[in-house]
Amino acid sequence: VFLAVSAVAAFAFSQAGSVAAVLGFGMLLSASNLGAWGVLYAVTPEIYPTRLRGAASGAAAACGRVAAIIAPLLMPWFLTLSGGNKAVAFIVFAVAFILACVAALCLPERTGKELKGVEARLREVQPLIKNISNYQRLKPVYDAFQKAKDKPSFKAKHEAELVIFEAA
């Protein structure tokens, strides 16, 4: 949606004939671009497998930043090519937004797919997590038992905790 609004705003900006229209469509273009960036950062990690997620998300963000640097530098070239008509440049940008919008619609739906794997793995390691928690919680009791002068008496008072600690 944000990319489609960006395309419309870029085209409208190219046709603006007044200061108010330039400001209005410029603000709409800016706001819709910011929305698209927010979606990019939310969707991009879901597209890539977990082992590639960080590098791939970084590469995608880097491509966007490079394009953000190059686009303003292309303006003089577009203006020269079009004989000073700013509409040509913004129509080219609108077409780029439309292509991005179509590409975004072709992204695979990943909702819940990776999460199911994570949930299954979490169920597998749950006993280990419980044992680690018990170990941390009962380590002081075990250390006190090791230092106790009257081990049988200490063990009688803390037998359940020592059994859980040793099981962990």
N, C-alpha and C positions, 0 to 999 in steps of 0.2 A: 504494500500500500504506500509506504513512504517513498519507494522508488518511483512509483507511478505519479504520485503528487509532485515529486522532484522534476519529473519529465514535463508535466503540465506547467509547473512554475517556471522552469527554464524557458519553455516556449513563450509563455505569457510575458516573461521578463524581456525576451527578445523583441516583442511587439509593443512594449510599453511606450506610450507617447507623452507621459507627464511625469513630473517628479513624484507625485503620489503613487502612480502605478509602479514606477521603478522601486520605490521604497516598499510598497505592499508586496509585490511579487518577489522582490529580493528577500524580504523577511520570510515569506512562505518557502522560498527555495532553501534558505538557510535552516529553517526549522525542520523541514522535511529531510534535509541531509543529516541533521543531527539525529533524527529518529531512525534513519537508515543505519547510521553508525551504531546506535544502541542495539538494534536487531542483529547487526553483523557480529558484535561481540557476544551475543547470546546464542546465535545459531551456529556460528563457525565451529566451536568446539564439539558440537553434536554431530557434525558431518564426518569427522575423522576418527579412526580407531584410537583407543586410549593411548597406545604407545607412541603415536604420532601427533597427538592432540596439541601439545604445546608448540612444537616446531611448525606445524601446519597453520595453527591460528596466528602465530607470529608472522609467518610468510604472507598470509592473506592480509593482515593488518599493514605489513610493510608495503605490499603492492598498492593498497589504498592510499598510503601516505605518499608514495612516489607519484601516483596519479594526481594527488592534491598539489604536489609541487610542480608537476609538468603542465597541468591545465592552465594556470595563469600565464605561464611562459609561452603557451601557444597562442594566446590572444593577439599579440602583434602580427603573428603569421596569418591568423584567420582574417584580421582586419586588412592586411595587405592583399591577401588573396581575394577578398570580397570587395575591394575598393572602398574600405572604410565602413562597410555595413556590419554593425555589431550583431545583427540578427543571425547572420550565418554561423557565427561562433556558438551562440546559445542554442541554435537549432541542432548543431552537431552535438552539444552537450545533452540536449533533450533526447536525441537518438541514443546516446550512450546510456542514459538512464533507462530508456525503454529496453535496450538490450540487457541491461543488468536486471531489470524487472522480469523479463522472460527467463533469463538464466536462473533467477531465484525461484521461479515457479517450477523449474525442472529439478530442484534439489530433492533428494530422497527424504521421505518421512521417517524420522528416527525416534519419534516419541515412544518412550518406554522400552525400546529394544536393548540399549546398553544397561539401563537400570535393572532389568531382570537379571542380567548376568552379575551385576554388583550385589543385588539382593541374595542371589544364590551363594555367592562367595562369602558374604557376610554370615549367612546361616552356617556355612562350613566352619568358619573361624570363631563363631560365638563361644564354643566351649573353651577355646584357647584364650579368648578375651576374659572370660570368667576366671580361668585359672590364674592369669596374670594379675587380675584385680585382687583375687584372694591372696596370692603370694605377697603383693605389695602391702595389703592391709594387715596380714598376719606375720610378716617378717619380724617386727619388733617383739612379738610374743615368742617366736622361735629363738631369737637372739637372747632374750631374757631366760628362756629355758636352758640354753647352752651355758649361760653364766651362773645359773642357780646352783647353790651349794646342796640344797635338798631337792634333787631332781624328781624323785618319786612323789613328793608332796606337790611340787609345781605342776607335774604332769597330771596329777589327779584333779587339780583345780582348772587346768586349761586343756584337758584331753581332747575335747571336740575341736578346738581351734588348731591344735597341733596336728590332728588327723587331716583336717582340711588343708593345712599348710603343706604337709608332706604329700598329699594327693596332687597339689598344684605343682 
